[in-house]
Amino acid sequence: MSNAADGMNYAPKGKPAPVCGPGEFRFAAVALDHGHIYGMTNGLKEAGAELVKVYDADPAKVAAFRKVHPEAEVASSEAEILEDPTIQLVAAAAVPNLRAGLGMRVMA
């Protein structure tokens, strides 16, 4: 996931520079429609965040994501992630016409 010529799947890797300690900032990944979710996840983990769950309606996308981030527990639904009070941020790469609705559900 580091081919810069392929913008869809480009996921840069930086140097870890944690700003939080283990368990202090938990996040999940949903809506794996675009490869940028890998870059977002890399950046959050490099900052010290803990990836705890992943969900997408397409099991193949979840399987591919877990090959790179095996620590992510597979959630049974988006609601499982949104209802988890320990998750402090939801990273998402939904297709554009679905982003606003997802954002509203996350902030509800």
Backbone as a ProteinNet text record, in pm:
[ID]
protein_1_A
[PRIMARY]
MSNAADGMNYAPKGKPAPVCGPGEFRFAAVALDHGHIYGMTNGLKEAGAELVKVYDADPAKVAAFRKVHPEAEVASSEAEILEDPTIQLVAAAAVPNLRAGLGMRVMA
[TERTIARY]
80.6	0	85.2	199.5	282.9	320.7	244.9	273.3	219.5	307.5	266.1	200.3	231.3	170.9	24.8	-14.5	-151.8	-221.8	-280.1	-343.2	-453.1	-523.3	-632.9	-583.4	-466	-416.2	-287.4	-248.9	-125.9	-143.9	-59.9	-64.5	75.5	112.9	248.2	273.7	397.4	441.2	536.6	514.3	602	680.7	750.3	823.8	732.1	724.8	640.4	681.7	583.4	604.4	484.5	475.7	358.5	332.4	206.8	162.5	66.5	41.1	-41.6	15.1	-13.2	39.1	-54.8	-8.7	-91	-226.1	-332.3	-466.7	-529.6	-456	-509.9	-603.8	-585.6	-668.6	-702.4	-826.6	-872.1	-955.2	-931.3	-1008.2	-1047.5	-1142.2	-1190.1	-1187.4	-1191.4	-1196.1	-1323.1	-1395.6	-1516.6	-1516.6	-1608	-1626.7	-1494.6	-1448.8	-1317.9	-1324.9	-1401.4	-1423.9	-1304.3	-1216.6	-1103.4	-975.6	-869.3	-741.1	-683.1	-736.1	-683.1	-703.3	-790.8	-809.5	-679	-595.3	-467	-372.6	-369.5	-286.5	-334.8	-467.5	-524.2	-486.9	-503.6	-474	-326	-239.5	-95.3	-63.5	-115.8	-87.5	-135.2	-255	-307.6	-222.8	-185.5	-103	35.3	92.1	223.1	217.9	100.8	83.4	55.6	45.3	26.3	-114.4	-207	-344.5	-350.7	-452.5	-471	-589.9	-564.8	-671.2	-736.9	-868	-932.7	-1036.6	-1104.3	-1208.5	-1210.8	-1267.2	-1286.4	-1420.8	-1487.9	-1612.8	-1629.9	-1675.9	-1723.9	-1824	-1922.7	-2022.7	-1962.3	-1846.6	-1778.9	-1671.1	-1693.8	-1595.2	-1458	-1451.5	-1322	-1238.6	-1302.9	-1230.3	-1179.6	-1260.7	-1219	-1100.9	-1106.9	-997.7	-868.2	-875.4	-755.9	-699.6	-786.9	-744.2	-674.8	-730.6	-673	-541.1	-513.2	-380.8	-273.6	-308.3	-215.2	-223.4	-343.2	-367.2	-439.1	-369	-433.7	-486.6	-442.9	-488.6	-633.2	-687.5	-824.5	-925.5	-1008.6	-1117.4	-1224.9	-1281.3	-1386.8	-1518.5	-1577.5	-1708.1	-1816.6	-1926.5	-2037.1	-2123.5	-2108.8	-2188.2	-2125.1	-2167	-2125	-2173.6	-2295.6	-2353.8	-2268.1	-2208.3	-2121.9	-2009.6	-1955.2	-1847.7	-1903.4	-2012.5	-2068.6	-2119	-2159.1	-2212.3	-2105	-1981.2	-1872	-1818.7	-1843.8	-1802.1	-1650.7	-1575.3	-1429.5	-1362.6	-1437.2	-1380.4	-1394	-1280.4	-1276.7	-1275.9	-1249.6	-1245.1	-1280.9	-1355.6	-1388.4	-1327.4	-1227.2	-1166	-1247.7	-1272.1	-1355.9	-1312.1	-1335.1	-1305.4	-1424.9	-1540.9	-1664.1	-1663.6	-1743.2	-1760.7	-1824.9	-1796.6	-1837.6	-1985.2	-2075.5	-2217	-2264.7	-2180.7	-2217.6	-2145.8	-2054.4	-1971.2	-2048.9	-2137.2	-2210.4	-2295.6	-2368.6	-2452.6	-2371.4	-2258.6	-2171.6	-2120.6	-2077.6	-2029.3	-2135.1	-2257.9	-2367.4	-2391.5	-2385.3	-2403.8	-2290.4	-2169.1	-2054.9	-2070.1	-2115.8	-2125.5	-2252.8	-2346.7	-2474.6	-2454.8
-119.6	0	126.5	123.3	243	293.2	258.9	303.4	444.5	545.3	684.7	715.8	641.4	665.6	622.4	539.8	490.4	562.4	677.6	758.3	686.8	597.1	524.2	441.5	384.4	294.2	340.9	465.6	516.1	534	471	481.2	507.1	634	664.5	611.6	578.4	534.5	640.4	683.8	781.2	717.2	800.6	752.8	765.7	662	672.2	790	869.1	982	989	893.9	885.2	1012.2	1051.2	1162.9	1113.1	982.6	921.6	783.1	737.1	608.4	494.1	371.5	253.9	260.2	239.2	237.5	373	481.5	615.3	665.9	620.7	670.5	553.6	507.2	389.5	434.3	369.7	405.4	282.2	303.2	197.1	247.7	155.3	188.4	128.7	209.4	163.6	217.6	166.1	216.1	213.5	95.9	76	90	187.6	203.5	259.5	328.3	393.6	358.4	341.8	303.7	401.2	523.6	621.1	578.8	482.5	434.5	376.5	323.6	268.3	379	490.1	603.3	664.9	678.3	731.7	642	512.4	416.5	419.7	423	431.8	553.9	669.5	793.2	789.8	738.5	729.4	635.7	522	427.9	485.8	557.3	618.7	723.8	784.7	884.2	819.1	686.1	614.1	562.8	590.4	542.8	391.3	332	187.1	152.6	81.2	33.2	-86.4	-76.3	-185	-261.2	-194.9	-263.9	-215.3	-300.1	-266.2	-321.7	-247.3	-296.7	-242.4	-329.2	-292.8	-400.8	-363.3	-460.3	-566.1	-534.5	-626.7	-704.4	-832	-910.6	-917.2	-906.6	-910.2	-787.4	-671.3	-549.6	-561.2	-619.3	-639.2	-735.9	-842.9	-941.2	-877.9	-796.8	-729.3	-632.3	-559.2	-463.4	-535.7	-648.6	-723.5	-791	-809.8	-860.7	-758.7	-631.5	-523.5	-487.3	-495.2	-455.9	-569.4	-678.3	-796.5	-775.4	-671.3	-647.4	-599.7	-554.2	-502.3	-616.3	-609.2	-705.8	-674.9	-776.4	-755.6	-732.8	-615.6	-584.5	-648.1	-683.3	-746.2	-645.2	-517.2	-412.5	-276.6	-177.5	-40	1.3	-38	-1.5	-50.5	-168	-219	-120.5	-60.9	37.2	166.9	215.9	343.5	338.2	222	207.5	172.9	156.6	122.6	251	272.9	397.9	412.7	305.7	314.5	362.9	366.7	412.5	564	631.4	776.9	840.9	763.6	817.2	705.4	740.5	645.3	698	628.3	663.3	595.4	667.7	611.9	662.6	580.1	616.9	579	629.2	601.4	675.3	625.7	698.4	832.7	938	1073.4	1091.1	1029.1	1053.8	989.1	909	845.4	906.5	998.6	1051.6	1135	1221.1	1308.2	1226	1129.7	1046.3	969.6	915.4	842.7	936.8	1055.3	1153.1	1188.6	1203.4	1234.5	1118.5	996.8	880.7	871.4	900.1	894.1	998.5	1116.9	1225.3	1221.5	1134	1130	1079.1
0	0	0	-60.4	-57	-195.4	-298.7	-434.3	-454.3	-451.3	-462.1	-595.4	-699.4	-830.4	-834.1	-740.6	-732.4	-618.1	-647.3	-543.7	-468.6	-534.2	-469.8	-352.3	-365.1	-262.4	-196.3	-215.3	-156.3	-5.7	69.9	215.5	267.4	281.3	326.7	467.1	491	623.5	676	797	859.1	971.3	1044.2	1160.5	1281.5	1362.7	1481.7	1569.2	1608.5	1698.1	1792.2	1885.6	1971.8	2052.6	2054.3	2137.2	2244.9	2244.3	2348.3	2378.2	2497.1	2540.1	2506.6	2526.1	2497.1	2568.8	2492.5	2547.7	2573.2	2552	2579.3	2470.1	2347.3	2237	2145.6	2155.6	2080.9	1960.9	1845.7	1727.1	1648.6	1557.2	1469.4	1326	1232.9	1090.1	1030.5	953.4	885.4	743.2	662.3	525.4	448.3	417.2	354.2	202.4	154.3	10.8	-65	2.3	-64.1	9.7	-63.7	-6.3	93.6	98.7	194.2	339.1	361.8	498.9	554	466.8	511.3	557.4	485.6	526.3	656.7	670.1	794.6	912.2	892.2	998.6	1034.2	933.4	959.9	1044.6	1005.1	1077	1221.3	1241.7	1378.2	1464	1408.4	1484.6	1512.6	1416.1	1436.4	1546.6	1567.3	1673.3	1808.5	1810	1934.8	1958.3	1865.5	1881.7	1865.5	1925.1	1921.8	1832.3	1724.4	1636.3	1703.1	1730.4	1803.4	1721.8	1627.3	1550.2	1406.3	1320.5	1179.9	1135.9	1046	988.3	846.8	759.9	627.1	587.3	509	464.3	372.4	312.5	221.1	297.5	323.7	399.3	333.1	201.3	132.7	168.1	180.9	219.8	362.9	448.7	588	593.7	518.2	516.8	467.4	362.1	310.1	413.4	480.2	582.1	697.4	739	850.5	814.8	687.6	649.5	685.8	676.5	709.3	857.7	913.7	1053.5	1127	1155.2	1214.2	1355.8	1421.9	1558.6	1565.5	1454.4	1453.3	1465	1565.9	1582.8	1478.6	1417.3	1318.1	1391.3	1369.7	1427.8	1342.7	1404.7	1332	1258.6	1293.7	1230	1257.3	1179.9	1206.7	1345.5	1379.6	1509.3	1625.7	1612.5	1719.4	1749.2	1646.4	1663.8	1721.4	1664.2	1708.2	1852.2	1898.5	2034.3	2137.2	2094.6	2186	2249.9	2378.2	2441.7	2457	2434.4	2447.3	2319.4	2208.8	2081.5	2074	2057.6	2060.1	1922	1818.1	1682.3	1585.6	1482.2	1376.7	1247.4	1196.4	1068.2	959.1	849.8	744.1	608	507.3	368.4	281.7	321.1	246.6	113.3	18.7	-106.9	-73.5	-152.9	-117.3	-80.4	-152.9	-124.4	5.6	70	196.8	317.4	292.8	401.6	502.8	456.7	549.7	645.1	591.9	677	779.4	736.7	829.1	937.6	898	995.6	1099.1	1055.2	1147.6	1244.4	1195.1	1283.6	1386.1	1343	1434.8	1545.8	1510.4	1609	1693.1	1658.8	1733.2	1874.2
[MASK]
++++++++++++++++++++++++++++++++++++++++++++++++++++++++++++++++++++++++++++++++++++++++++++++++++++++++++++

